[in-house]
Amino acid sequence: MDVGGVVSLNGLGELEAAVMDVLWQTDEPLRVREVLNRLTGRTLAYTTVMTVLDNLHRKQWVLRNKSGKAYHYRPAGSREELVARTLRRMLETSLQPDVVLLHFARSASDRELTVLRQVLDERSDRR
């Protein structure tokens, strides 16, 4: 879902997705204040952003390192890696992962099916 130019990710709220977008747009770890300053079009309290980053750390979407008194935050992976990890966790917590995969495969686009076939072929070649 697109929220003000920010794509919300499954399992993340609108503000969490906006914070992740800020982190993905830079190559360097950021402090809370730096994230807050880069969240354009929003009036937020420092403590709000700090809480969001703490929640993202708890959810394993961000890594943090303490430097002096402040934490520096960075994504725990690329957008694609973290979305794939979320899909993996959803499958692992499903009571019927095979049924979930069947539903997904039946709803996949031709392009998605081509990618899946490619991966399956690669795995077959390794055996």
C-alpha positions as CSV (number, residue, x, y, z in Angstrom):
1,M,0.0,0.0,0.0
2,D,1.4,3.4,-0.9
3,V,1.2,5.9,1.9
4,G,2.4,9.4,1.0
5,G,5.1,8.1,-1.3
6,V,6.1,5.4,1.2
7,V,5.4,1.8,0.5
8,S,4.0,0.1,3.6
9,L,5.5,-3.3,4.2
10,N,3.6,-6.2,5.5
11,G,4.0,-6.4,9.3
12,L,5.1,-2.8,9.6
13,G,3.0,0.2,10.3
14,E,3.0,3.4,8.2
15,L,5.6,5.2,10.3
16,E,7.8,2.1,10.6
17,A,7.8,1.8,6.8
18,A,8.7,5.5,6.5
19,V,11.6,5.0,9.0
20,M,12.8,2.0,7.1
21,D,12.7,4.0,3.8
22,V,14.9,6.6,5.4
23,L,17.4,4.0,6.6
24,W,17.5,2.2,3.2
25,Q,18.2,5.5,1.4
26,T,21.5,6.0,3.2
27,D,24.7,3.9,3.3
28,E,25.6,5.0,6.8
29,P,24.1,4.2,10.2
30,L,21.9,7.0,11.5
31,R,21.1,8.4,15.0
32,V,17.5,9.0,16.0
33,R,17.8,12.7,15.4
34,E,19.1,12.1,11.9
35,V,16.2,9.8,11.1
36,L,13.8,12.4,12.5
37,N,15.3,15.1,10.4
38,R,14.9,13.0,7.2
39,L,11.3,12.1,7.8
40,T,9.9,14.9,5.5
41,G,6.3,16.1,5.7
42,R,5.9,14.9,9.3
43,T,5.9,16.6,12.7
44,L,7.0,14.0,15.1
45,A,8.5,14.0,18.5
46,Y,12.0,12.7,19.0
47,T,10.7,10.1,21.4
48,T,8.2,8.8,18.8
49,V,11.0,8.1,16.3
50,M,13.1,6.6,19.1
51,T,10.2,4.2,20.0
52,V,9.7,3.3,16.4
53,L,13.4,2.4,16.0
54,D,13.3,0.4,19.2
55,N,10.3,-1.5,17.9
56,L,12.1,-2.1,14.6
57,H,15.1,-3.4,16.4
58,R,12.9,-5.7,18.5
59,K,11.3,-7.0,15.2
60,Q,14.8,-7.5,13.8
61,W,14.3,-5.0,10.9
62,V,17.2,-2.8,12.1
63,L,20.5,-3.3,13.8
64,R,21.9,-0.8,16.3
65,N,25.3,0.0,17.7
66,K,25.9,2.2,20.7
67,S,28.4,5.0,20.1
68,G,28.8,7.2,23.2
69,K,25.3,7.8,24.6
70,A,23.5,7.4,21.3
71,Y,22.5,4.4,19.2
72,H,23.2,4.3,15.5
73,Y,20.7,2.4,13.4
74,R,20.9,0.6,10.1
75,P,18.7,-1.8,8.2
76,A,19.2,-5.5,9.0
77,G,19.2,-6.2,5.3
78,S,17.9,-4.9,2.0
79,R,14.2,-4.3,1.4
80,E,14.0,-7.5,-0.6
81,E,15.9,-9.6,2.0
82,L,13.7,-8.4,4.8
83,V,10.5,-8.9,2.9
84,A,11.6,-12.4,1.9
85,R,12.5,-13.1,5.6
86,T,9.0,-12.0,6.5
87,L,7.5,-14.3,3.9
88,R,9.6,-17.2,5.3
89,R,8.4,-16.5,8.9
90,M,4.8,-16.4,7.7
91,L,5.2,-19.8,6.1
92,E,6.9,-21.2,9.1
93,T,4.1,-20.1,11.4
94,S,1.4,-21.3,9.2
95,L,-0.4,-24.5,10.2
96,Q,-0.4,-25.6,6.5
97,P,2.6,-24.1,4.7
98,D,2.0,-26.4,1.7
99,V,-1.5,-25.0,1.3
100,V,-0.2,-21.4,1.6
101,L,2.4,-22.1,-1.1
102,L,-0.3,-23.6,-3.4
103,H,-2.5,-20.5,-3.0
104,F,0.5,-18.2,-3.6
105,A,1.6,-20.2,-6.7
106,R,-1.9,-20.1,-8.1
107,S,-2.1,-16.3,-7.7
108,A,1.4,-15.6,-9.0
109,S,1.8,-13.6,-12.2
110,D,3.5,-15.0,-15.3
111,R,6.7,-13.1,-14.4
112,E,6.7,-14.4,-10.8
113,L,6.2,-18.0,-12.1
114,T,9.1,-17.5,-14.5
115,V,11.3,-16.5,-11.6
116,L,10.1,-19.5,-9.5
117,R,10.8,-21.9,-12.4
118,Q,14.3,-20.4,-12.8
119,V,15.1,-21.0,-9.1
120,L,13.6,-24.5,-9.3
121,D,15.7,-25.3,-12.4
122,E,18.9,-24.0,-10.6
123,R,18.2,-26.3,-7.6
124,S,17.6,-29.3,-9.9
125,D,20.9,-28.6,-11.7
126,R,22.8,-28.7,-8.4
127,R,21.6,-32.1,-7.5
